[in-house]
């Protein structure tokens, strides 16, 4: 009878441990999935940035939001990619032909993507979603292939997707992994309580 009870106890301990380790692995996978989804979402959002050649004119479909203008070229960033000489005109394609006000970028943000170098040079707000005519010029452009890139603030995208992904990963690990840790703790307690031989009574007669 004791042997049967001991076998059942051992089986329960094994099941608790297997379940605990399995759930811990699932917690790690869930955390990794949260990070991966956040990275993909960030890359997709960055891939949605739109460009206009300098000089050039292009119609872009924009949402109602705050946008940043990034000035890009194939030369090293700071002075030659400054906004001096760059003009950007933004207006709705349909309706009133009022030109949207463009403000200077409050701060310093530069980047390098492969052979492209750029910096944030201005901001504007769209009053409503729609198609906007963007016209650019710069008589002082120092290189062919200059362009502007229009998109939301990059730091805002990082906070929106990567920070949320990191928080999701932490929650997934502790919520799912916590269940696994609990099962492992129960298995240890059950083993300590039921599988360690105990001496009952005194010695043999």
Phi, psi and omega in degrees: 000316178296322179297319179295317179296321179295321178297317179297317179298316180297319180297318179297319178298316180298314180297319178296319180291315178299315178297319180297311180295322179297316181291326175298317178297319177298323177298317177296317179296320179296320178297314178298322179295321178298316179296316181298316179298319180295318179295315179298318179297320179295315179298317179297319179295318178294326178291343179275000177295145183246152186238153173222129179295154176241113358280157178172171178223137180207147176263123181243146174266117185239152175272173174275102184190181176269128182241153175244140176260121177252132181259124186238151173201182181259019180244165182298151198297293215301281195290314188291342176259017178292161184284358180300125181090344181276129173238138180229122178249129183231124178212155176295140180291322179247154178088203181304141184267027179293134178278133181288142176289137177245125180258156175291153180284124182277081181144195179227122178217116179235160181204164176224126177233099183065237180269000181263136177236142182207171177209153176282130185236345183195169178220157173203163179239133177270131182289335179198160177292148179163192181260128184240139177270120180251123178238131183233155173201155175196101181293346182257012180305126188270356184204152172290155178086009176292146180201164170253150176240130183246128180190174177291166178301130182297317181297326176295321178295319179299314179296320185293315187261306187291319180294317177297322178297320179294318178296319177297321179295318179296314180297316180299318182294314184284327180285308180285312180296331178297324177295318178298317178296323178296317179297320179294321177296318178296322180295320178295318180294320180293322178295317179296325184278326190244343187252352176276122182303139179239140177266123179252127180079191182270206179283186181276155179277000000 
